[in-house]
Amino acid sequence: MTTASPVGQRARNAELVREMYEVLHCAHRFEEAGRFLHPDHIEHDPPAGPAEGGTVGRLRALTGRFPGLRAGIDHLVADHDRVMLFATWTGATPDGGRLRLHTAELHRLQDGRVAEHWNVADRDVLAAHGVPGLDGDGAQPAAPGLHGPHDATERANTDLVLGAYRDVFSEHRLDLADRYYHQDYRHHNMRTDAVPDGLDAFKAFFADNIAAFPDLVTTVDHVVAAGDRVMVFVTWTGTLTGAWSGGGPSGSPLLMRTCDQFRIEGGKVAEHWEVVDYLALRRAGLPTP
């Protein structure tokens, strides 16, 4: 028996997930779902889980609501038995407009098919188009830590990212940010181009957030690493008891999920992309992009 190398397994898993998106999410050949979804597939997307027909039923419903719906993969990191990606969904809306939705997806593969799925969606966009089933935050069990074999660079890059969430975001040590980020690092928000680059802007932005949420804490629920990339699912919790950009406080709780991808260069973050569930911010009483 030949044992697959980690690189070979990663490449095959990435290829399978890309094909699944072409067949199910773009061509809508839902009758072929069995090629891609494991018989024991577990769905952690809160709206899709209880939907009639599960994952495929949810895709059918969204395609019916948004004609021409397609999901294009923007970034993908394949790591051992996990594939994490950013996707942009486009289609027509019932009122003749256009849908543009950003999501992050995490797929766990088993025996050559997807056995488990988690996601982060910008539900603020879905809510604006009247999509039902967005109440509450659902239950998406975490699977923290790296899974499978990794080289020393990937482990070091992961430790760097986890350290930033611990020290900077949860302990509010903005004075330590330059340990983790290059001074001129680049920031990409998948919904808006208004997010500034650079460490100084980063510190100013999060000082504002920490002032608004003095009890802000981050929990890294999932992490994958491959080469110079680290990608994470993160849960942010806190209470809006302070002022934020001239607004607040509302006293409302925050439970927000994000997915963040980091490119590491020279032992620090050189570039960062993010998908944010802005509905959580809106419910806490804050403006959204």
Beta strands, then each sheet from edge to edge (+ up, - down):
strand 1: 37-43
strand 2: 70-79
strand 3: 82-92
strand 4: 98-110
strand 5: 113-121
strand 6: 181-189
strand 7: 217-226
strand 8: 229-239
strand 9: 253-265
strand 10: 268-276
sheet 1: 1+ 5+ 4- 3+ 2-
sheet 2: 6+ 10+ 9- 8+ 7-
end
